[in-house]
Amino acid sequence: MDREYITKHRMVTYYNQVRIIKSLGKSVTNILEIGILNSIFAHLMSPNGYQVTTADINPDLKPDILLNLMTDFELPKDTFDVIVAFQVLEHIPYDFFEKVLIKFSEASKKYVVISLPYQSIFMTLQFHASFAWTPKYLKLEIPKFWHSTPLSEEHYWEIGLKGYPKKRILKSIETTGLKLKRQFQDPYYPYHYFFVLEK
């Protein structure tokens, strides 16, 4: 595993992934994880009573389901309590985005949770005192709407770049019939933008 991939920022993201799933309630126990890479999410969830089924395009990662999102793939319908795809969908052309979300919705009993890269210029101030357990943040952020190059060569697109404002992504989500339950960024690492979607 590449040491540089497991950064402090990414560990904050894993924390948020776990926190989101737990916030969905005790009835959510059966998870389909799309795009596994290092399996950290599954390792964090499994000891806590969650059943995690994995899906990936790379057979070397030994996923439970071999899955190519750029094909007319099929998943078992109404099978999983939640389907998660963290930092995955930017790896396929945007033309596939809505089609893939519809497939996820069909396979999920209730929830679909995704995160996407959000490229912006930002400044975050944290206020943390010894008498207050939860820190407070002030975040100023401007999407890079004049820019068109994703941070990673493996990404086809990123929120905030020219042609991909957040409102376009929200419109696509609405088109699929999924409802937006929650959206947020962690001010410590706003590059990862989370969407909690509900059938």
C-alpha positions as CSV (number, residue, x, y, z in Angstrom):
1,M,0.0,0.0,0.0
2,D,1.3,3.5,-0.9
3,R,2.2,5.2,2.4
4,E,1.5,8.6,0.9
5,Y,-2.1,7.7,0.1
6,I,-2.9,7.2,3.8
7,T,-2.7,10.8,4.9
8,K,-4.2,12.6,7.8
9,H,-6.7,14.2,5.4
10,R,-7.8,10.8,4.2
11,M,-8.2,9.4,7.7
12,V,-10.6,12.3,8.4
13,T,-12.5,11.1,5.3
14,Y,-12.7,7.5,6.6
15,Y,-13.9,8.9,9.9
16,N,-16.7,10.7,8.1
17,Q,-17.6,7.6,6.1
18,V,-18.1,5.6,9.2
19,R,-20.0,8.4,11.0
20,I,-22.4,8.8,8.0
21,I,-23.3,5.1,7.9
22,K,-23.9,5.0,11.7
23,S,-26.1,8.1,11.5
24,L,-28.5,6.2,9.2
25,G,-29.7,4.1,12.1
26,K,-29.5,0.5,13.4
27,S,-31.7,-0.8,10.6
28,V,-28.8,-0.2,8.2
29,T,-26.4,-3.2,8.4
30,N,-26.0,-4.5,4.9
31,I,-23.6,-2.4,2.8
32,L,-22.4,-2.6,-0.8
33,E,-19.1,-0.8,-1.2
34,I,-18.3,0.3,-4.7
35,G,-14.5,0.8,-5.3
36,I,-12.5,-0.7,-2.5
37,L,-8.8,0.1,-3.2
38,N,-7.3,-0.6,0.3
39,S,-10.5,-2.0,2.0
40,I,-10.1,0.4,5.0
41,F,-13.8,1.2,5.0
42,A,-14.8,-2.5,5.2
43,H,-12.2,-3.1,7.9
44,L,-13.7,-0.3,10.0
45,M,-17.3,-1.3,9.5
46,S,-17.2,-5.1,9.8
47,P,-16.2,-5.4,13.5
48,N,-19.1,-3.1,14.3
49,G,-21.8,-5.6,13.1
50,Y,-22.0,-4.4,9.5
51,Q,-22.0,-6.8,6.6
52,V,-19.9,-5.3,3.8
53,T,-20.1,-6.7,0.2
54,T,-17.4,-5.2,-2.0
55,A,-17.4,-4.4,-5.8
56,D,-14.6,-3.2,-7.9
57,I,-13.4,-3.3,-11.5
58,N,-10.0,-4.6,-10.5
59,P,-9.9,-8.4,-10.0
60,D,-6.5,-8.2,-8.2
61,L,-8.4,-6.6,-5.2
62,K,-10.5,-9.7,-4.9
63,P,-13.9,-8.0,-4.7
64,D,-17.0,-10.0,-4.0
65,I,-18.5,-8.5,-7.2
66,L,-16.5,-7.7,-10.3
67,L,-18.0,-4.5,-11.6
68,N,-17.4,-2.1,-14.5
69,L,-19.5,1.0,-14.1
70,M,-19.1,1.9,-17.7
71,T,-21.1,-1.1,-18.9
72,D,-24.8,-2.0,-18.7
73,F,-24.1,-3.8,-15.4
74,E,-26.7,-5.4,-13.2
75,L,-26.9,-5.6,-9.4
76,P,-29.4,-7.6,-7.3
77,K,-32.4,-5.3,-6.8
78,D,-33.5,-4.1,-3.3
79,T,-30.8,-6.1,-1.7
80,F,-28.5,-3.7,0.3
81,D,-29.5,-1.2,3.0
82,V,-27.1,1.3,1.6
83,I,-24.7,1.5,-1.3
84,V,-21.6,3.6,-0.9
85,A,-19.2,4.9,-3.6
86,F,-16.6,7.1,-2.0
87,Q,-14.4,9.0,-4.5
88,V,-15.3,6.7,-7.3
89,L,-17.7,8.2,-9.8
90,E,-15.3,10.9,-11.0
91,H,-13.3,8.0,-12.4
92,I,-16.0,7.5,-15.1
93,P,-17.2,10.1,-17.7
94,Y,-20.0,12.3,-16.5
95,D,-22.3,10.8,-19.2
96,F,-22.5,7.7,-17.0
97,F,-23.2,9.5,-13.7
98,E,-27.0,9.5,-13.8
99,K,-27.2,6.0,-15.2
100,V,-25.0,4.6,-12.5
101,L,-27.0,6.3,-9.7
102,I,-30.2,4.8,-11.1
103,K,-28.6,1.4,-11.0
104,F,-27.5,2.0,-7.4
105,S,-31.0,3.1,-6.4
106,E,-32.5,0.0,-7.9
107,A,-30.1,-2.2,-5.9
108,S,-30.5,-0.3,-2.6
109,K,-33.4,-0.7,-0.2
110,K,-33.2,2.9,1.0
111,Y,-29.9,4.8,0.9
112,V,-27.1,5.7,-1.5
113,V,-24.1,7.6,-0.1
114,I,-21.4,9.0,-2.4
115,S,-18.5,11.4,-2.1
116,L,-17.0,13.4,-5.0
117,P,-14.0,15.6,-5.3
118,Y,-14.7,19.3,-5.0
119,Q,-12.0,21.5,-6.4
120,S,-11.9,25.0,-4.8
121,I,-9.9,27.7,-3.2
122,F,-10.7,27.7,0.4
123,M,-9.6,29.0,3.8
124,T,-10.7,27.3,7.0
125,L,-10.3,28.8,10.5
126,Q,-10.8,26.5,13.5
127,F,-11.8,27.7,17.0
128,H,-11.2,25.1,19.7
129,A,-11.1,25.8,23.4
130,S,-10.4,23.5,26.4
131,F,-14.0,24.0,27.7
132,A,-15.7,23.2,24.4
133,W,-15.4,19.6,23.2
134,T,-16.5,20.3,19.6
135,P,-14.5,22.9,17.6
136,K,-16.1,25.6,15.6
137,Y,-15.1,26.4,12.0
138,L,-15.3,29.3,9.7
139,K,-14.8,28.4,6.0
140,L,-14.5,30.6,3.0
141,E,-14.6,28.8,-0.3
142,I,-14.7,29.6,-4.0
143,P,-15.1,26.8,-6.6
144,K,-12.5,26.9,-9.4
145,F,-15.1,27.5,-12.1
146,W,-12.5,29.1,-14.4
147,H,-10.3,25.9,-14.3
148,S,-10.9,22.7,-16.2
149,T,-8.1,20.3,-15.1
150,P,-8.9,17.7,-12.3
151,L,-6.2,17.3,-9.6
152,S,-5.8,13.7,-10.6
153,E,-5.1,12.4,-14.0
154,E,-7.4,9.5,-13.3
155,H,-10.4,11.8,-12.9
156,Y,-12.7,12.7,-15.8
157,W,-14.3,15.6,-13.9
158,E,-14.6,17.2,-10.5
159,I,-17.2,19.4,-8.8
160,G,-16.3,23.1,-9.0
161,L,-14.5,22.9,-12.3
162,K,-15.7,24.6,-15.5
163,G,-18.8,22.8,-16.7
164,Y,-19.3,21.0,-13.4
165,P,-20.9,23.4,-10.8
166,K,-22.5,21.8,-7.8
167,K,-25.9,22.7,-9.1
168,R,-25.3,20.4,-12.1
169,I,-24.6,17.5,-9.8
170,L,-27.7,18.2,-7.7
171,K,-29.8,18.4,-10.8
172,S,-28.5,15.0,-12.0
173,I,-29.3,13.5,-8.6
174,E,-32.8,14.9,-8.8
175,T,-33.2,13.4,-12.3
176,T,-32.5,9.9,-10.9
177,G,-35.4,10.2,-8.5
178,L,-33.2,10.0,-5.4
179,K,-33.8,12.5,-2.7
180,L,-31.0,14.6,-1.2
181,K,-31.1,13.8,2.6
182,R,-27.8,15.6,3.4
183,Q,-24.8,17.1,1.8
184,F,-21.6,18.3,3.6
185,Q,-17.9,18.8,3.6
186,D,-15.6,18.4,6.5
187,P,-13.9,21.8,6.9
188,Y,-10.7,20.0,7.7
189,Y,-10.7,18.5,4.2
190,P,-13.3,20.1,2.0
191,Y,-12.0,18.4,-1.2
192,H,-14.2,15.4,-0.4
193,Y,-17.9,16.4,-0.8
194,F,-20.5,14.0,0.7
195,F,-24.0,13.4,-0.5
196,V,-26.4,11.2,1.4
197,L,-29.3,10.1,-0.9
198,E,-32.5,8.4,-0.1
199,K,-35.1,6.5,-2.2
